[in-house]
């Protein structure tokens, strides 16, 4: 896998695992179960998905910056890739 696509592939694989629910007030909540704390809300499903992707990207960057062990998703170990690129 080419290094320049690792992050994009990771995000795509994680988003494929997203779970969405419609709330009582007709808004949406989305979460990615394998990524603790990655939760977003939106007035539409599309807005919720955009917010979830943004939250995921921020979560990834912070995790890499702090050296947290991020989950392996789709066979991609971001921390290993990050260290090998650095």
Secondary structure, DSSP 4 states (H G I P E B T S, - for coil): --HHHHHHHHHHHHHTTEEEEE-TTS-EEEEETTSTT-EEEESSHHHHHHHHHHHHHHHHHHHHHHT--PPPBTTB-HHHHHHHH-
